[in-house]
Amino acid sequence: MHIIGDFIRGLLLVIKVTVSSMLYRYPYRTSAEGLRSDWINIGKDIESVIGRLENASHDE
């Protein structure tokens, strides 16, 4: 279950990033805007992985 470990490490990284207030300066106006953008990208990554897993299960 390598995917679950990666997912948990990703969540911990997000928590660590939210503590840093100086991380998002440009092109984001606020850290909330930058974090929102990150979560959108994470959602796209999750959809991509799910699609690959579904395709792999159909190929078997």
N, C-alpha and C positions, 0 to 999 in steps of 0.2 A: 504494500500500500504506500508506495513512494509518493503518490499524488497527495495523499492526506498529509504527510509530513511536510511537503512543499507548501501546501495550503496553510498549515499552521504557522510555518516560518514566515510566510507572507503576511499573515495577520499580525504577528508579533512585530514585523518590520513597520507595518502601518501604524501601530501603536507607538513605536519608537519615533517615527517621523512626526507624528502629531505633537509630540513634546517639543520639538524644535520649532520655535516661532520665526526664526530668521530664514528658514529653508525656502519659502516661496516669495520671491521678490518680483521677478520678471519671468514670464509675461503675465503673471497673475496679480491682481490687485490686492487680494487678501489670501491668507493661508487657507481659509475655507474654500475659496474658489480653486486653489491648487489641489486641495484634497479631493474635491468633487471631481476634478479632471482625472485624478489618479484612480478613483473608484470606478469611473466610467471605463477607463482602460483595463482595470482588473476585471470588470464584468465582461468586456469583450474577450479577454484572455480565457476566462472561464467558459464562455460560450464556444470558443474555438476548441478547447480541450474536450468538452462534452461532444462536440461534433466529430472530433477525431475518434473518440471512444465508441460512439455510435457506429461510425463507418467501419471501425475495426471489428465490432461485434457482428456486423452484417456480412463481412468478408469471410468469416469463419464458417 
